Amino acid sequence: MPGQHITHRQEELYMQHRKAGATQEVAAAKAGLSVRSGRRIEQSGGVRTQSERDWRTREDPLEAVWSTELVHLLENEPSLTGTTLLDYLEEHYPEHYDQRILRTLQRRVKQWKALHGPDREVMFRQQAVVSQQGFSDFTHPDSPITIQGKPFSHLLYQFRLAYSGWRSVTVVQGGESYAALACGLQRALKQAGGSPLEHRTDSLSAARKNRENAWTDDYAKLCAHYGMQPTRNNPGQSHENGVVECANGSLKQRLSQQLKLRGHADFDSVGAYQSLIDKVVDKLNRRTRSRFDEEQLSLQPLPGDEMADYRTFNVKVTRSSTIEVKRVVYTVPSRLIGERIQVRVHHDQLALYVGQQLALTLPRVYPKPGEQRGRSVNYQHVIRSLASKPQAFRYSQLRDDLLPDDNYRELWKLADQHLEPREACKWIVTVLRLAFEYDDEECLGLDLLAEARAGRFASIKDIQSRYLRGQEFTSATTTTQHSLISYNELLSSIKSEGQREDTMVEDLL
């Protein structure tokens, strides 16, 4: 076309069409040039050869400083970037250099590092061996999860076989603890039907003693129990654990999609949430079925028993009916006061034993972020004792924790504002006792709170008649104190009896 430069590509297209039998007019039209230009191309012998350009088309903006200053800086510290060198130039030569040369400087630095920079780390791709390696890792889920409407803080533990890519995922609570690792690993090996020769992790504190750079005793015993050699990748080299690291991304993406398809991320229980994850993992494992079937035949057989996935502590129950485990205070039934009990700490629960007998289990609680200590208080453990002395409620160290939820806390606040101090304590403690006996604690709290917000506080007898449903119940307010006169009468009668006995003895003598 007139006034436009004919490109090398247009010349190639023109000649291709001519060689295919097209006329000059057709070939020129398809190549986007004039017939006259087409004739000139043919007369010159066809497509021109492109020669490499070895000259600059414009002035080099870095000519004055590149070889004299910037190269020396790069030789001393090859990790310097183009942005850093531009900052240097703007500081020393503010009138000559600005952001317009950034891209030029970055390309020049990239070229220098490719020609003169230090050697880079080489990745040696590994060949997976059947039943040789299994990898473990923890990851945070991308999607917020709630259990019965309450936020659920947790991690996902993932185990993956290197050869087949088969995986197992377990929901664990708390941090990357030994209890969580042992629980997830043993569940995975049981699902796989065997164990590999080597178990690999990153630098988990649950597996290694940081100061001694050695395996923890519990983790070493766990691996030995399943015939696995414990190994880990080098610190800071997460790619060495890539078999499971890359699998975390696909897992979380699939889980996120399933939650969106489901329409919400709320579950009735942790078990229901685990069931959904198992379905997601099962679909992912279908891709590796044939290789897993091959690998499964070579896995080591599992021992007949499992290793303990808990830590054991021996504690004494205080007179406040509490124990302290892992910086968290737990209430326990008052019948255990004074007993020395064994506490088996799992990642999600505490199992309390008296001797060899299981007394009860408690959900495990972790201190909140930023807090050094935590509390797990269940008013049902101490309500009978509290009902006998309701005035102890007001200044109890556990007062706010004894109230089951925010509705009861607001109920106590309103009662304290509208009732006499002593009556307020008796009223809220009796309500708690009734909530303990009643079969719907939440409904009771909501009903009484609605009345309290309207300024109405039903009497204890009225509340009992409405909610207790015929059960026997003795309120703290119904306890009566005998009058002093009755004690005087009792003492007088005892004295009279004594005098009559003395008289009888004298008559006999």
Long-range contacts (C-beta under 8 A, 24 or more apart in sequence): 1-32, 1-33, 1-34, 2-34, 6-33, 6-37, 8-47, 8-48, 8-50, 11-41, 11-47, 11-48, 12-47, 14-38, 14-41, 15-41, 15-46, 15-47, 18-42, 61-97, 61-101, 61-104, 62-101, 62-104, 62-105, 62-108, 64-96, 65-89, 65-93, 66-108, 70-108, 71-112, 74-109, 74-112, 74-113, 74-116, 74-117, 75-116, 78-113, 78-117, 78-118, 80-109, 81-106, 81-109, 82-106, 82-107, 82-108, 82-109, 82-110, 85-109, 123-239, 128-162, 128-163, 128-243, 129-162, 129-163, 130-163, 130-294, 130-295, 130-298, 131-161, 131-163, 131-194, 131-196, 131-197, 131-295, 131-298, 131-299, 131-300, 132-162, 132-163, 132-196, 132-197, 132-198, 133-161, 133-162, 133-163, 133-196, 133-197, 133-198, 133-199, 133-200, 133-243, 134-159, 134-160, 134-161, 134-162, 134-188, 134-195, 134-196, 134-198, 134-199, 134-200, 134-228, 135-159, 135-160, 135-161, 135-162, 135-199, 135-200, 135-201, 135-241, 135-243, 135-244, 136-181, 136-184, 136-185, 136-199, 136-200, 136-201, 136-204, 136-244, 137-201, 137-202, 137-241, 137-244, 137-245, 137-248, 138-172, 138-176, 138-180, 138-204, 139-248, 139-251, 139-252, 141-252, 141-255, 142-252, 142-255, 142-256, 143-252, 143-255, 143-256, 143-259, 143-265, 144-265, 145-265, 145-266, 145-267, 145-273, 146-265, 146-266, 146-267, 147-266, 147-267, 147-268, 147-269, 147-270, 147-273, 148-266, 148-267, 148-268, 148-269, 149-266, 152-267, 152-270, 152-273, 153-366, 155-180, 156-248, 156-251, 156-252, 156-277, 157-181, 157-183, 157-184, 157-185, 158-184, 158-244, 158-247, 158-248, 158-251, 159-184, 159-185, 159-188, 159-189, 159-244, 160-243, 160-244, 160-247, 161-192, 161-196, 161-292, 161-295, 162-196, 162-243, 163-291, 163-295, 164-288, 164-291, 164-292, 164-294, 164-295, 165-243, 165-247, 165-287, 165-288, 165-291, 165-292, 166-192, 166-285, 166-288, 166-291, 166-292, 166-295, 167-244, 167-247, 167-251, 167-281, 167-284, 167-285, 168-192, 168-281, 169-251, 169-277, 169-278, 169-280, 169-281, 170-274, 171-270, 171-273, 171-274, 171-277, 172-347, 172-348, 173-347, 173-348, 173-364, 173-366, 174-347, 174-348, 174-364, 174-366, 175-366, 176-204, 176-205, 176-206, 177-206, 177-347, 178-206, 178-207, 178-216, 178-218, 178-219, 178-311, 179-309, 179-310, 179-311, 179-345, 179-346, 179-347, 180-206, 180-347, 181-206, 181-207, 181-219, 182-218, 182-222, 182-307, 182-308, 182-309, 183-309, 183-346, 183-347, 185-222, 186-306, 186-307, 186-309, 189-226, 189-302, 190-302, 190-306, 192-296, 192-299, 193-296, 193-299, 193-302, 194-296, 194-299, 194-300, 194-301, 194-302, 195-226, 195-227, 195-228, 195-299, 195-300, 195-302, 196-228, 196-299, 196-300, 197-227, 197-228, 197-229, 197-300, 198-228, 198-229, 198-230, 198-231, 199-223, 199-226, 199-228, 199-229, 199-230, 199-231, 200-231, 200-232, 200-233, 200-241, 201-230, 201-231, 201-232, 201-233, 201-241, 202-232, 202-233, 202-238, 202-241, 203-232, 203-233, 203-235, 204-232, 207-232, 208-232, 218-311, 221-307, 222-307, 225-303, 225-307, 226-300, 226-302, 226-303, 227-300, 228-300, 250-284, 251-280, 251-281, 251-284, 254-280, 254-283, 254-284, 255-280, 270-348, 308-344, 309-346, 309-347, 310-344, 310-345, 310-346, 310-351, 311-344, 311-345, 312-342, 312-343, 312-344, 312-345, 313-342, 313-343, 313-345, 314-340, 314-341, 314-342, 314-343, 315-340, 315-341, 315-343, 316-340, 316-341, 317-341, 320-398, 321-381, 321-382, 321-385, 325-350, 327-367, 327-372, 327-373, 327-374, 328-365, 328-366, 328-367, 328-373, 328-374, 328-375, 328-376, 329-373, 329-374, 329-375, 329-376, 329-377, 330-362, 330-365, 330-375, 330-376, 330-377, 331-376, 331-377, 331-378, 331-381, 331-382, 331-398, 332-360, 332-362, 332-381, 333-359, 333-360, 333-381, 334-381, 334-382, 334-384, 334-385, 375-401, 377-401, 377-402, 379-403, 379-404, 379-432, 379-436, 380-436, 383-429, 383-432, 383-433, 383-436, 384-433, 386-429, 386-432, 386-433, 387-429, 387-430, 387-432, 387-433, 387-474, 387-475, 387-476, 388-476, 388-479, 389-476, 390-425, 390-426, 390-428, 390-429, 390-430, 390-476, 391-422, 391-425, 391-426, 393-425, 393-428, 393-429, 394-421, 394-425, 402-432, 403-432, 404-432, 404-435, 404-441, 404-445, 405-442, 405-445, 407-442, 407-445, 407-446, 407-449, 408-432, 408-435, 408-445, 410-449, 410-452, 411-445, 411-448, 411-449, 411-452, 414-449, 414-452, 414-453, 415-452, 415-457, 418-452, 418-455, 418-457, 419-457, 426-460, 426-475, 426-476, 426-477, 427-457, 427-460, 429-476, 430-460, 430-463, 430-475, 430-476, 430-477, 431-463, 433-473, 433-475, 433-476, 434-463, 434-464, 434-467, 434-468, 434-473, 437-468, 437-471, 437-473, 438-467, 438-468, 438-469, 439-469
